Amino acid sequence: MKKDGDMKDIDGIPTEEYLGPTFSINQSDSDGDVYEEGIYLHYGHTSIRVATTLRGFKAHVGCLKNMVDEIAETL
């Protein structure tokens, strides 16, 4: 049962089914100085650098999209 304030992703999938990431650009120290450039996805307390450029990130997203059919075949 949906309650007001329940969070949904853009496709209406309940958050219990999908642990969507957040993202950040570059890693910075407490002074704001960048010490590692990249595009990072954050899943809970885990941060993963997935690319160093937007072009690389688009390739990463394409790779994830290609996994959907393979995952569907194994479920």
PDB file of N, CA, C, O and CB in Angstrom:
ATOM      1  N   MET A   1       0.843  -1.182   0.000  1.00  0.00           N
ATOM      2  CA  MET A   1       0.000   0.000   0.000  1.00  0.00           C
ATOM      3  C   MET A   1       0.887   1.244   0.000  1.00  0.00           C
ATOM      4  O   MET A   1       1.773   1.375   0.845  1.00  0.00           O
ATOM      5  CB  MET A   1      -0.959  -0.001   1.222  1.00  0.00           C
ATOM      6  N   LYS A   2       0.655   2.146  -0.933  1.00  0.00           N
ATOM      7  CA  LYS A   2       1.444   3.364  -1.037  1.00  0.00           C
ATOM      8  C   LYS A   2       1.003   4.362   0.025  1.00  0.00           C
ATOM      9  O   LYS A   2      -0.186   4.605   0.227  1.00  0.00           O
ATOM     10  CB  LYS A   2       1.316   3.978  -2.442  1.00  0.00           C
ATOM     11  N   LYS A   3       1.993   4.928   0.692  1.00  0.00           N
ATOM     12  CA  LYS A   3       1.722   5.994   1.661  1.00  0.00           C
ATOM     13  C   LYS A   3       2.307   7.282   1.099  1.00  0.00           C
ATOM     14  O   LYS A   3       3.291   7.250   0.360  1.00  0.00           O
ATOM     15  CB  LYS A   3       2.329   5.662   3.081  1.00  0.00           C
ATOM     16  N   ASP A   4       1.709   8.406   1.444  1.00  0.00           N
ATOM     17  CA  ASP A   4       2.283   9.687   1.032  1.00  0.00           C
ATOM     18  C   ASP A   4       3.710   9.756   1.529  1.00  0.00           C
ATOM     19  O   ASP A   4       4.001   9.415   2.676  1.00  0.00           O
ATOM     20  CB  ASP A   4       1.450  10.885   1.572  1.00  0.00           C
ATOM     21  N   GLY A   5       4.595  10.199   0.657  1.00  0.00           N
ATOM     22  CA  GLY A   5       5.993  10.321   1.030  1.00  0.00           C
ATOM     23  C   GLY A   5       6.828   9.104   0.674  1.00  0.00           C
ATOM     24  O   GLY A   5       8.054   9.157   0.773  1.00  0.00           O
ATOM     25  N   ASP A   6       6.177   7.967   0.245  1.00  0.00           N
ATOM     26  CA  ASP A   6       6.958   6.822  -0.200  1.00  0.00           C
ATOM     27  C   ASP A   6       7.795   7.254  -1.401  1.00  0.00           C
ATOM     28  O   ASP A   6       7.295   7.898  -2.323  1.00  0.00           O
ATOM     29  CB  ASP A   6       6.035   5.608  -0.559  1.00  0.00           C
ATOM     30  N   MET A   7       9.068   6.893  -1.375  1.00  0.00           N
ATOM     31  CA  MET A   7       9.947   7.273  -2.469  1.00  0.00           C
ATOM     32  C   MET A   7       9.862   6.238  -3.577  1.00  0.00           C
ATOM     33  O   MET A   7       9.801   5.039  -3.304  1.00  0.00           O
ATOM     34  CB  MET A   7      11.397   7.426  -1.980  1.00  0.00           C
ATOM     35  N   LYS A   8       9.858   6.685  -4.815  1.00  0.00           N
ATOM     36  CA  LYS A   8       9.836   5.830  -5.996  1.00  0.00           C
ATOM     37  C   LYS A   8      10.942   6.310  -6.933  1.00  0.00           C
ATOM     38  O   LYS A   8      11.316   7.483  -6.925  1.00  0.00           O
ATOM     39  CB  LYS A   8       8.429   5.859  -6.705  1.00  0.00           C
ATOM     40  N   ASP A   9      11.458   5.379  -7.744  1.00  0.00           N
ATOM     41  CA  ASP A   9      12.395   5.855  -8.750  1.00  0.00           C
ATOM     42  C   ASP A   9      11.603   6.364  -9.946  1.00  0.00           C
ATOM     43  O   ASP A   9      10.375   6.411  -9.890  1.00  0.00           O
ATOM     44  CB  ASP A   9      13.389   4.733  -9.173  1.00  0.00           C
ATOM     45  N   ILE A  10      12.263   6.736 -11.000  1.00  0.00           N
ATOM     46  CA  ILE A  10      11.576   7.380 -12.119  1.00  0.00           C
ATOM     47  C   ILE A  10      10.610   6.460 -12.845  1.00  0.00           C
ATOM     48  O   ILE A  10       9.725   6.933 -13.557  1.00  0.00           O
ATOM     49  CB  ILE A  10      12.581   7.904 -13.093  1.00  0.00           C
ATOM     50  N   ASP A  11      10.768   5.136 -12.673  1.00  0.00           N
ATOM     51  CA  ASP A  11       9.852   4.195 -13.315  1.00  0.00           C
ATOM     52  C   ASP A  11       8.794   3.672 -12.358  1.00  0.00           C
ATOM     53  O   ASP A  11       8.059   2.747 -12.704  1.00  0.00           O
ATOM     54  CB  ASP A  11      10.624   3.037 -13.896  1.00  0.00           C
ATOM     55  N   GLY A  12       8.700   4.237 -11.174  1.00  0.00           N
ATOM     56  CA  GLY A  12       7.700   3.813 -10.213  1.00  0.00           C
ATOM     57  C   GLY A  12       8.021   2.525  -9.491  1.00  0.00           C
ATOM     58  O   GLY A  12       7.135   1.927  -8.880  1.00  0.00           O
ATOM     59  N   ILE A  13       9.270   2.080  -9.544  1.00  0.00           N
ATOM     60  CA  ILE A  13       9.678   0.857  -8.856  1.00  0.00           C
ATOM     61  C   ILE A  13       9.849   1.179  -7.372  1.00  0.00           C
ATOM     62  O   ILE A  13      10.551   2.131  -7.030  1.00  0.00           O
ATOM     63  CB  ILE A  13      11.003   0.272  -9.466  1.00  0.00           C
ATOM     64  N   PRO A  14       9.212   0.391  -6.471  1.00  0.00           N
ATOM     65  CA  PRO A  14       9.366   0.637  -5.032  1.00  0.00           C
ATOM     66  C   PRO A  14      10.836   0.538  -4.606  1.00  0.00           C
ATOM     67  O   PRO A  14      11.593  -0.278  -5.133  1.00  0.00           O
ATOM     68  CB  PRO A  14       8.513  -0.364  -4.226  1.00  0.00           C
ATOM     69  N   THR A  15      11.217   1.360  -3.667  1.00  0.00           N
ATOM     70  CA  THR A  15      12.612   1.362  -3.222  1.00  0.00           C
ATOM     71  C   THR A  15      13.026   0.046  -2.590  1.00  0.00           C
ATOM     72  O   THR A  15      14.223  -0.223  -2.482  1.00  0.00           O
ATOM     73  CB  THR A  15      12.839   2.482  -2.240  1.00  0.00           C
ATOM     74  N   GLU A  16      12.075  -0.789  -2.167  1.00  0.00           N
ATOM     75  CA  GLU A  16      12.443  -2.101  -1.620  1.00  0.00           C
ATOM     76  C   GLU A  16      13.023  -2.997  -2.708  1.00  0.00           C
ATOM     77  O   GLU A  16      13.762  -3.933  -2.405  1.00  0.00           O
ATOM     78  CB  GLU A  16      11.222  -2.779  -0.972  1.00  0.00           C
ATOM     79  N   GLU A  17      12.698  -2.723  -3.968  1.00  0.00           N
ATOM     80  CA  GLU A  17      13.167  -3.527  -5.095  1.00  0.00           C
ATOM     81  C   GLU A  17      14.423  -2.952  -5.734  1.00  0.00           C
ATOM     82  O   GLU A  17      15.146  -3.671  -6.424  1.00  0.00           O
ATOM     83  CB  GLU A  17      12.077  -3.643  -6.134  1.00  0.00           C
ATOM     84  N   TYR A  18      14.687  -1.697  -5.519  1.00  0.00           N
ATOM     85  CA  TYR A  18      15.747  -1.015  -6.263  1.00  0.00           C
ATOM     86  C   TYR A  18      16.528  -0.109  -5.335  1.00  0.00           C
ATOM     87  O   TYR A  18      15.980   0.838  -4.770  1.00  0.00           O
ATOM     88  CB  TYR A  18      15.166  -0.206  -7.437  1.00  0.00           C
ATOM     89  N   LEU A  19      17.789  -0.396  -5.182  1.00  0.00           N
ATOM     90  CA  LEU A  19      18.649   0.414  -4.313  1.00  0.00           C
ATOM     91  C   LEU A  19      19.452   1.378  -5.177  1.00  0.00           C
ATOM     92  O   LEU A  19      20.656   1.209  -5.371  1.00  0.00           O
ATOM     93  CB  LEU A  19      19.599  -0.487  -3.457  1.00  0.00           C
ATOM     94  N   GLY A  20      18.779   2.366  -5.679  1.00  0.00           N
ATOM     95  CA  GLY A  20      19.372   3.294  -6.633  1.00  0.00           C
ATOM     96  C   GLY A  20      20.552   4.074  -6.080  1.00  0.00           C
ATOM     97  O   GLY A  20      20.575   4.457  -4.910  1.00  0.00           O
ATOM     98  N   PRO A  21      21.519   4.299  -6.935  1.00  0.00           N
ATOM     99  CA  PRO A  21      22.707   5.032  -6.503  1.00  0.00           C
ATOM    100  C   PRO A  21      22.508   6.542  -6.567  1.00  0.00           C
ATOM    101  O   PRO A  21      21.594   7.045  -7.220  1.00  0.00           O
ATOM    102  CB  PRO A  21      23.896   4.638  -7.352  1.00  0.00           C
ATOM    103  N   THR A  22      23.387   7.239  -5.875  1.00  0.00           N
ATOM    104  CA  THR A  22      23.575   8.667  -6.083  1.00  0.00           C
ATOM    105  C   THR A  22      24.912   8.791  -6.794  1.00  0.00           C
ATOM    106  O   THR A  22      25.598   7.788  -6.993  1.00  0.00           O
ATOM    107  CB  THR A  22      23.535   9.495  -4.718  1.00  0.00           C
ATOM    108  N   PHE A  23      25.297  10.005  -7.183  1.00  0.00           N
ATOM    109  CA  PHE A  23      26.578  10.173  -7.862  1.00  0.00           C
ATOM    110  C   PHE A  23      27.294  11.407  -7.343  1.00  0.00           C
ATOM    111  O   PHE A  23      26.698  12.285  -6.720  1.00  0.00           O
ATOM    112  CB  PHE A  23      26.379  10.274  -9.380  1.00  0.00           C
ATOM    113  N   SER A  24      28.577  11.445  -7.614  1.00  0.00           N
ATOM    114  CA  SER A  24      29.374  12.641  -7.353  1.00  0.00           C
ATOM    115  C   SER A  24      30.460  12.735  -8.414  1.00  0.00           C
ATOM    116  O   SER A  24      30.785  11.763  -9.096  1.00  0.00           O
ATOM    117  CB  SER A  24      29.995  12.612  -5.917  1.00  0.00           C
ATOM    118  N   ILE A  25      31.002  13.927  -8.528  1.00  0.00           N
ATOM    119  CA  ILE A  25      32.087  14.186  -9.466  1.00  0.00           C
ATOM    120  C   ILE A  25      33.324  14.525  -8.648  1.00  0.00           C
ATOM    121  O   ILE A  25      33.306  15.450  -7.836  1.00  0.00           O
ATOM    122  CB  ILE A  25      31.727  15.344 -10.468  1.00  0.00           C
ATOM    123  N   ASN A  26      34.381  13.784  -8.862  1.00  0.00           N
ATOM    124  CA  ASN A  26      35.680  13.977  -8.205  1.00  0.00           C
ATOM    125  C   ASN A  26      35.636  13.701  -6.697  1.00  0.00           C
ATOM    126  O   ASN A  26      34.591  13.821  -6.058  1.00  0.00           O
ATOM    127  CB  ASN A  26      36.167  15.396  -8.443  1.00  0.00           C
ATOM    128  N   GLN A  27      36.759  13.340  -6.165  1.00  0.00           N
ATOM    129  CA  GLN A  27      36.936  13.162  -4.722  1.00  0.00           C
ATOM    130  C   GLN A  27      37.773  14.339  -4.219  1.00  0.00           C
ATOM    131  O   GLN A  27      38.817  14.659  -4.787  1.00  0.00           O
ATOM    132  CB  GLN A  27      37.625  11.772  -4.381  1.00  0.00           C
ATOM    133  N   SER A  28      37.308  14.965  -3.168  1.00  0.00           N
ATOM    134  CA  SER A  28      37.984  16.149  -2.631  1.00  0.00           C
ATOM    135  C   SER A  28      38.325  15.948  -1.165  1.00  0.00           C
ATOM    136  O   SER A  28      37.658  15.201  -0.450  1.00  0.00           O
ATOM    137  CB  SER A  28      37.108  17.401  -2.804  1.00  0.00           C
ATOM    138  N   ASP A  29      39.378  16.630  -0.733  1.00  0.00           N
ATOM    139  CA  ASP A  29      39.727  16.584   0.685  1.00  0.00           C
ATOM    140  C   ASP A  29      38.901  17.621   1.444  1.00  0.00           C
ATOM    141  O   ASP A  29      38.056  18.298   0.858  1.00  0.00           O
ATOM    142  CB  ASP A  29      41.250  16.833   0.891  1.00  0.00           C
ATOM    143  N   SER A  30      39.146  17.740   2.730  1.00  0.00           N
ATOM    144  CA  SER A  30      38.350  18.643   3.569  1.00  0.00           C
ATOM    145  C   SER A  30      38.524  20.116   3.194  1.00  0.00           C
ATOM    146  O   SER A  30      37.697  20.949   3.564  1.00  0.00           O
ATOM    147  CB  SER A  30      38.722  18.450   5.024  1.00  0.00           C
ATOM    148  N   ASP A  31      39.596  20.443   2.460  1.00  0.00           N
ATOM    149  CA  ASP A  31      39.805  21.821   1.999  1.00  0.00           C
ATOM    150  C   ASP A  31      39.150  22.072   0.647  1.00  0.00           C
ATOM    151  O   ASP A  31      39.177  23.192   0.136  1.00  0.00           O
ATOM    152  CB  ASP A  31      41.296  22.126   1.911  1.00  0.00           C
ATOM    153  N   GLY A  32      38.559  21.024   0.067  1.00  0.00           N
ATOM    154  CA  GLY A  32      37.928  21.163  -1.242  1.00  0.00           C
ATOM    155  C   GLY A  32      38.872  20.927  -2.401  1.00  0.00           C
ATOM    156  O   GLY A  32      38.486  21.108  -3.556  1.00  0.00           O
ATOM    157  N   ASP A  33      40.107  20.524  -2.116  1.00  0.00           N
ATOM    158  CA  ASP A  33      41.057  20.240  -3.183  1.00  0.00           C
ATOM    159  C   ASP A  33      40.805  18.841  -3.747  1.00  0.00           C
ATOM    160  O   ASP A  33      40.701  17.870  -2.997  1.00  0.00           O
ATOM    161  CB  ASP A  33      42.509  20.365  -2.667  1.00  0.00           C
ATOM    162  N   VAL A  34      40.708  18.750  -5.074  1.00  0.00           N
ATOM    163  CA  VAL A  34      40.464  17.468  -5.733  1.00  0.00           C
ATOM    164  C   VAL A  34      41.717  16.607  -5.637  1.00  0.00           C
ATOM    165  O   VAL A  34      42.808  17.044  -6.002  1.00  0.00           O
ATOM    166  CB  VAL A  34      40.050  17.673  -7.218  1.00  0.00           C
ATOM    167  N   TYR A  35      41.555  15.379  -5.142  1.00  0.00           N
ATOM    168  CA  TYR A  35      42.692  14.459  -5.097  1.00  0.00           C
ATOM    169  C   TYR A  35      42.508  13.267  -6.028  1.00  0.00           C
ATOM    170  O   TYR A  35      43.465  12.541  -6.299  1.00  0.00           O
ATOM    171  CB  TYR A  35      42.906  13.969  -3.679  1.00  0.00           C
ATOM    172  N   GLU A  36      41.277  13.056  -6.525  1.00  0.00           N
ATOM    173  CA  GLU A  36      41.063  12.005  -7.524  1.00  0.00           C
ATOM    174  C   GLU A  36      39.882  12.395  -8.401  1.00  0.00           C
ATOM    175  O   GLU A  36      38.754  12.529  -7.926  1.00  0.00           O
ATOM    176  CB  GLU A  36      40.817  10.620  -6.847  1.00  0.00           C
ATOM    177  N   GLU A  37      40.162  12.576  -9.692  1.00  0.00           N
ATOM    178  CA  GLU A  37      39.109  12.952 -10.624  1.00  0.00           C
ATOM    179  C   GLU A  37      38.330  11.724 -11.055  1.00  0.00           C
ATOM    180  O   GLU A  37      38.885  10.630 -11.163  1.00  0.00           O
ATOM    181  CB  GLU A  37      39.693  13.671 -11.845  1.00  0.00           C
ATOM    182  N   GLY A  38      37.054  11.907 -11.299  1.00  0.00           N
ATOM    183  CA  GLY A  38      36.248  10.811 -11.801  1.00  0.00           C
ATOM    184  C   GLY A  38      34.775  11.011 -11.530  1.00  0.00           C
ATOM    185  O   GLY A  38      34.366  11.965 -10.867  1.00  0.00           O
ATOM    186  N   ILE A  39      33.990  10.096 -12.054  1.00  0.00           N
ATOM    187  CA  ILE A  39      32.554  10.046 -11.812  1.00  0.00           C
ATOM    188  C   ILE A  39      32.324   8.844 -10.916  1.00  0.00           C
ATOM    189  O   ILE A  39      32.714   7.726 -11.251  1.00  0.00           O
ATOM    190  CB  ILE A  39      31.718   9.949 -13.159  1.00  0.00           C
ATOM    191  N   TYR A  40      31.694   9.075  -9.781  1.00  0.00           N
ATOM    192  CA  TYR A  40      31.506   8.049  -8.754  1.00  0.00           C
ATOM    193  C   TYR A  40      30.033   7.752  -8.565  1.00  0.00           C
ATOM    194  O   TYR A  40      29.201   8.659  -8.560  1.00  0.00           O
ATOM    195  CB  TYR A  40      32.132   8.488  -7.426  1.00  0.00           C
ATOM    196  N   LEU A  41      29.717   6.474  -8.408  1.00  0.00           N
ATOM    197  CA  LEU A  41      28.377   6.062  -8.003  1.00  0.00           C
ATOM    198  C   LEU A  41      28.458   5.620  -6.554  1.00  0.00           C
ATOM    199  O   LEU A  41      29.406   4.945  -6.153  1.00  0.00           O
ATOM    200  CB  LEU A  41      27.814   4.917  -8.921  1.00  0.00           C
ATOM    201  N   HIS A  42      27.461   6.004  -5.774  1.00  0.00           N
ATOM    202  CA  HIS A  42      27.423   5.680  -4.342  1.00  0.00           C
ATOM    203  C   HIS A  42      26.208   4.803  -4.074  1.00  0.00           C
ATOM    204  O   HIS A  42      25.075   5.171  -4.384  1.00  0.00           O
ATOM    205  CB  HIS A  42      27.377   6.979  -3.463  1.00  0.00           C
ATOM    206  N   TYR A  43      26.467   3.638  -3.494  1.00  0.00           N
ATOM    207  CA  TYR A  43      25.427   2.702  -3.079  1.00  0.00           C
ATOM    208  C   TYR A  43      25.570   2.565  -1.571  1.00  0.00           C
ATOM    209  O   TYR A  43      26.473   1.880  -1.090  1.00  0.00           O
ATOM    210  CB  TYR A  43      25.548   1.294  -3.820  1.00  0.00           C
ATOM    211  N   GLY A  44      24.690   3.211  -0.829  1.00  0.00           N
ATOM    212  CA  GLY A  44      24.832   3.189   0.622  1.00  0.00           C
ATOM    213  C   GLY A  44      26.167   3.810   1.023  1.00  0.00           C
ATOM    214  O   GLY A  44      26.443   4.967   0.707  1.00  0.00           O
ATOM    215  N   HIS A  45      26.995   3.026   1.724  1.00  0.00           N
ATOM    216  CA  HIS A  45      28.297   3.522   2.176  1.00  0.00           C
ATOM    217  C   HIS A  45      29.423   3.184   1.208  1.00  0.00           C
ATOM    218  O   HIS A  45      30.591   3.440   1.498  1.00  0.00           O
ATOM    219  CB  HIS A  45      28.620   2.956   3.537  1.00  0.00           C
ATOM    220  N   THR A  46      29.079   2.614   0.066  1.00  0.00           N
ATOM    221  CA  THR A  46      30.094   2.205  -0.907  1.00  0.00           C
ATOM    222  C   THR A  46      30.146   3.185  -2.063  1.00  0.00           C
ATOM    223  O   THR A  46      29.119   3.527  -2.649  1.00  0.00           O
ATOM    224  CB  THR A  46      29.812   0.788  -1.426  1.00  0.00           C
ATOM    225  N   SER A  47      31.348   3.634  -2.385  1.00  0.00           N
ATOM    226  CA  SER A  47      31.569   4.561  -3.489  1.00  0.00           C
ATOM    227  C   SER A  47      32.459   3.879  -4.521  1.00  0.00           C
ATOM    228  O   SER A  47      33.507   3.330  -4.183  1.00  0.00           O
ATOM    229  CB  SER A  47      32.209   5.897  -2.990  1.00  0.00           C
ATOM    230  N   ILE A  48      32.032   3.917  -5.789  1.00  0.00           N
ATOM    231  CA  ILE A  48      32.767   3.260  -6.859  1.00  0.00           C
ATOM    232  C   ILE A  48      33.036   4.269  -7.968  1.00  0.00           C
ATOM    233  O   ILE A  48      32.115   4.905  -8.479  1.00  0.00           O
ATOM    234  CB  ILE A  48      31.984   2.035  -7.403  1.00  0.00           C
ATOM    235  N   ARG A  49      34.318   4.409  -8.338  1.00  0.00           N
ATOM    236  CA  ARG A  49      34.640   5.261  -9.485  1.00  0.00           C
ATOM    237  C   ARG A  49      34.368   4.442 -10.733  1.00  0.00           C
ATOM    238  O   ARG A  49      35.008   3.416 -10.962  1.00  0.00           O
ATOM    239  CB  ARG A  49      36.136   5.770  -9.444  1.00  0.00           C
ATOM    240  N   VAL A  50      33.410   4.898 -11.548  1.00  0.00           N
ATOM    241  CA  VAL A  50      33.003   4.138 -12.722  1.00  0.00           C
ATOM    242  C   VAL A  50      33.536   4.718 -14.024  1.00  0.00           C
ATOM    243  O   VAL A  50      33.481   4.053 -15.058  1.00  0.00           O
ATOM    244  CB  VAL A  50      31.510   4.068 -12.784  1.00  0.00           C
ATOM    245  N   ALA A  51      34.048   5.931 -13.995  1.00  0.00           N
ATOM    246  CA  ALA A  51      34.561   6.550 -15.211  1.00  0.00           C
ATOM    247  C   ALA A  51      35.374   7.785 -14.856  1.00  0.00           C
ATOM    248  O   ALA A  51      35.303   8.308 -13.744  1.00  0.00           O
ATOM    249  CB  ALA A  51      33.410   6.916 -16.169  1.00  0.00           C
ATOM    250  N   THR A  52      36.141   8.228 -15.826  1.00  0.00           N
ATOM    251  CA  THR A  52      36.897   9.463 -15.632  1.00  0.00           C
ATOM    252  C   THR A  52      36.389  10.593 -16.526  1.00  0.00           C
ATOM    253  O   THR A  52      36.780  11.748 -16.356  1.00  0.00           O
ATOM    254  CB  THR A  52      38.372   9.217 -15.903  1.00  0.00           C
ATOM    255  N   THR A  53      35.508  10.255 -17.488  1.00  0.00           N
ATOM    256  CA  THR A  53      34.933  11.251 -18.394  1.00  0.00           C
ATOM    257  C   THR A  53      33.456  10.950 -18.588  1.00  0.00           C
ATOM    258  O   THR A  53      32.994   9.856 -18.262  1.00  0.00           O
ATOM    259  CB  THR A  53      35.677  11.266 -19.763  1.00  0.00           C
ATOM    260  N   LEU A  54      32.716  11.915 -19.117  1.00  0.00           N
ATOM    261  CA  LEU A  54      31.309  11.682 -19.439  1.00  0.00           C
ATOM    262  C   LEU A  54      31.195  10.588 -20.497  1.00  0.00           C
ATOM    263  O   LEU A  54      30.298   9.748 -20.422  1.00  0.00           O
ATOM    264  CB  LEU A  54      30.634  12.987 -19.932  1.00  0.00           C
ATOM    265  N   ARG A  55      32.078  10.591 -21.462  1.00  0.00           N
ATOM    266  CA  ARG A  55      32.075   9.550 -22.492  1.00  0.00           C
ATOM    267  C   ARG A  55      32.254   8.170 -21.862  1.00  0.00           C
ATOM    268  O   ARG A  55      31.573   7.216 -22.241  1.00  0.00           O
ATOM    269  CB  ARG A  55      33.188   9.811 -23.527  1.00  0.00           C
ATOM    270  N   GLY A  56      33.159   8.069 -20.911  1.00  0.00           N
ATOM    271  CA  GLY A  56      33.366   6.812 -20.202  1.00  0.00           C
ATOM    272  C   GLY A  56      32.149   6.414 -19.386  1.00  0.00           C
ATOM    273  O   GLY A  56      31.817   5.231 -19.304  1.00  0.00           O
ATOM    274  N   PHE A  57      31.481   7.387 -18.781  1.00  0.00           N
ATOM    275  CA  PHE A  57      30.271   7.099 -18.010  1.00  0.00           C
ATOM    276  C   PHE A  57      29.166   6.579 -18.924  1.00  0.00           C
ATOM    277  O   PHE A  57      28.458   5.636 -18.568  1.00  0.00           O
ATOM    278  CB  PHE A  57      29.793   8.356 -17.260  1.00  0.00           C
ATOM    279  N   LYS A  58      29.016   7.188 -20.099  1.00  0.00           N
ATOM    280  CA  LYS A  58      28.016   6.712 -21.050  1.00  0.00           C
ATOM    281  C   LYS A  58      28.306   5.267 -21.450  1.00  0.00           C
ATOM    282  O   LYS A  58      27.378   4.475 -21.614  1.00  0.00           O
ATOM    283  CB  LYS A  58      27.981   7.616 -22.297  1.00  0.00           C
ATOM    284  N   ALA A  59      29.573   4.919 -21.607  1.00  0.00           N
ATOM    285  CA  ALA A  59      29.944   3.534 -21.920  1.00  0.00           C
ATOM    286  C   ALA A  59      29.576   2.613 -20.763  1.00  0.00           C
ATOM    287  O   ALA A  59      29.112   1.494 -20.980  1.00  0.00           O
ATOM    288  CB  ALA A  59      31.453   3.429 -22.228  1.00  0.00           C
ATOM    289  N   HIS A  60      29.784   3.079 -19.540  1.00  0.00           N
ATOM    290  CA  HIS A  60      29.425   2.292 -18.351  1.00  0.00           C
ATOM    291  C   HIS A  60      27.918   2.031 -18.317  1.00  0.00           C
ATOM    292  O   HIS A  60      27.487   0.908 -18.058  1.00  0.00           O
ATOM    293  CB  HIS A  60      29.871   3.022 -17.057  1.00  0.00           C
ATOM    294  N   VAL A  61      27.128   3.059 -18.575  1.00  0.00           N
ATOM    295  CA  VAL A  61      25.673   2.913 -18.587  1.00  0.00           C
ATOM    296  C   VAL A  61      25.267   1.918 -19.677  1.00  0.00           C
ATOM    297  O   VAL A  61      24.383   1.090 -19.458  1.00  0.00           O
ATOM    298  CB  VAL A  61      24.980   4.290 -18.813  1.00  0.00           C
ATOM    299  N   GLY A  62      25.896   1.992 -20.834  1.00  0.00           N
ATOM    300  CA  GLY A  62      25.606   1.045 -21.906  1.00  0.00           C
ATOM    301  C   GLY A  62      25.899  -0.383 -21.489  1.00  0.00           C
ATOM    302  O   GLY A  62      25.145  -1.297 -21.821  1.00  0.00           O
ATOM    303  N   CYS A  63      26.985  -0.579 -20.768  1.00  0.00           N
ATOM    304  CA  CYS A  63      27.341  -1.901 -20.262  1.00  0.00           C
ATOM    305  C   CYS A  63      26.266  -2.411 -19.311  1.00  0.00           C
ATOM    306  O   CYS A  63      25.885  -3.580 -19.382  1.00  0.00           O
ATOM    307  CB  CYS A  63      28.707  -1.861 -19.555  1.00  0.00           C
ATOM    308  N   LEU A  64      25.777  -1.560 -18.431  1.00  0.00           N
ATOM    309  CA  LEU A  64      24.714  -1.958 -17.504  1.00  0.00           C
ATOM    310  C   LEU A  64      23.438  -2.322 -18.251  1.00  0.00           C
ATOM    311  O   LEU A  64      22.768  -3.298 -17.916  1.00  0.00           O
ATOM    312  CB  LEU A  64      24.430  -0.834 -16.502  1.00  0.00           C
ATOM    313  N   LYS A  65      23.110  -1.529 -19.268  1.00  0.00           N
ATOM    314  CA  LYS A  65      21.910  -1.827 -20.060  1.00  0.00           C
ATOM    315  C   LYS A  65      22.035  -3.195 -20.722  1.00  0.00           C
ATOM    316  O   LYS A  65      21.058  -3.940 -20.801  1.00  0.00           O
ATOM    317  CB  LYS A  65      21.678  -0.737 -21.130  1.00  0.00           C
ATOM    318  N   ASN A  66      23.232  -3.524 -21.196  1.00  0.00           N
ATOM    319  CA  ASN A  66      23.443  -4.816 -21.853  1.00  0.00           C
ATOM    320  C   ASN A  66      23.310  -5.985 -20.882  1.00  0.00           C
ATOM    321  O   ASN A  66      23.050  -7.110 -21.309  1.00  0.00           O
ATOM    322  CB  ASN A  66      24.813  -4.850 -22.507  1.00  0.00           C
ATOM    323  N   MET A  67      23.482  -5.745 -19.608  1.00  0.00           N
ATOM    324  CA  MET A  67      23.372  -6.802 -18.605  1.00  0.00           C
ATOM    325  C   MET A  67      21.926  -7.205 -18.337  1.00  0.00           C
ATOM    326  O   MET A  67      21.676  -8.299 -17.832  1.00  0.00           O
ATOM    327  CB  MET A  67      24.021  -6.356 -17.315  1.00  0.00           C
ATOM    328  N   VAL A  68      20.980  -6.345 -18.665  1.00  0.00           N
ATOM    329  CA  VAL A  68      19.577  -6.587 -18.322  1.00  0.00           C
ATOM    330  C   VAL A  68      19.086  -7.903 -18.928  1.00  0.00           C
ATOM    331  O   VAL A  68      18.508  -8.724 -18.216  1.00  0.00           O
ATOM    332  CB  VAL A  68      18.698  -5.419 -18.807  1.00  0.00           C
ATOM    333  N   ASP A  69      19.302  -8.116 -20.218  1.00  0.00           N
ATOM    334  CA  ASP A  69      18.832  -9.354 -20.844  1.00  0.00           C
ATOM    335  C   ASP A  69      19.502 -10.574 -20.239  1.00  0.00           C
ATOM    336  O   ASP A  69      18.846 -11.590 -20.010  1.00  0.00           O
ATOM    337  CB  ASP A  69      19.084  -9.320 -22.343  1.00  0.00           C
ATOM    338  N   GLU A  70      20.784 -10.489 -19.979  1.00  0.00           N
ATOM    339  CA  GLU A  70      21.496 -11.616 -19.394  1.00  0.00           C
ATOM    340  C   GLU A  70      20.960 -11.938 -17.990  1.00  0.00           C
ATOM    341  O   GLU A  70      20.795 -13.104 -17.633  1.00  0.00           O
ATOM    342  CB  GLU A  70      23.001 -11.317 -19.335  1.00  0.00           C
ATOM    343  N   ILE A  71      20.698 -10.907 -17.217  1.00  0.00           N
ATOM    344  CA  ILE A  71      20.148 -11.116 -15.876  1.00  0.00           C
ATOM    345  C   ILE A  71      18.756 -11.726 -15.972  1.00  0.00           C
ATOM    346  O   ILE A  71      18.422 -12.641 -15.219  1.00  0.00           O
ATOM    347  CB  ILE A  71      20.100  -9.788 -15.088  1.00  0.00           C
ATOM    348  N   ALA A  72      17.937 -11.214 -16.906  1.00  0.00           N
ATOM    349  CA  ALA A  72      16.580 -11.731 -17.077  1.00  0.00           C
ATOM    350  C   ALA A  72      16.607 -13.228 -17.432  1.00  0.00           C
ATOM    351  O   ALA A  72      15.732 -13.980 -17.002  1.00  0.00           O
ATOM    352  CB  ALA A  72      15.838 -10.932 -18.175  1.00  0.00           C
ATOM    353  N   GLU A  73      17.588 -13.652 -18.198  1.00  0.00           N
ATOM    354  CA  GLU A  73      17.689 -15.056 -18.578  1.00  0.00           C
ATOM    355  C   GLU A  73      18.022 -15.961 -17.392  1.00  0.00           C
ATOM    356  O   GLU A  73      17.676 -17.142 -17.402  1.00  0.00           O
ATOM    357  CB  GLU A  73      18.736 -15.221 -19.654  1.00  0.00           C
ATOM    358  N   THR A  74      18.684 -15.425 -16.383  1.00  0.00           N
ATOM    359  CA  THR A  74      19.102 -16.239 -15.261  1.00  0.00           C
ATOM    360  C   THR A  74      18.148 -16.196 -14.075  1.00  0.00           C
ATOM    361  O   THR A  74      18.282 -16.988 -13.142  1.00  0.00           O
ATOM    362  CB  THR A  74      20.446 -15.814 -14.822  1.00  0.00           C
ATOM    363  N   LEU A  75      17.196 -15.286 -14.104  1.00  0.00           N
ATOM    364  CA  LEU A  75      16.243 -15.192 -12.990  1.00  0.00           C
ATOM    365  C   LEU A  75      15.087 -16.153 -13.146  1.00  0.00           C
ATOM    366  O   LEU A  75      14.201 -16.196 -12.293  1.00  0.00           O
ATOM    367  CB  LEU A  75      15.713 -13.783 -12.868  1.00  0.00           C
TER     368      LEU A  75
END
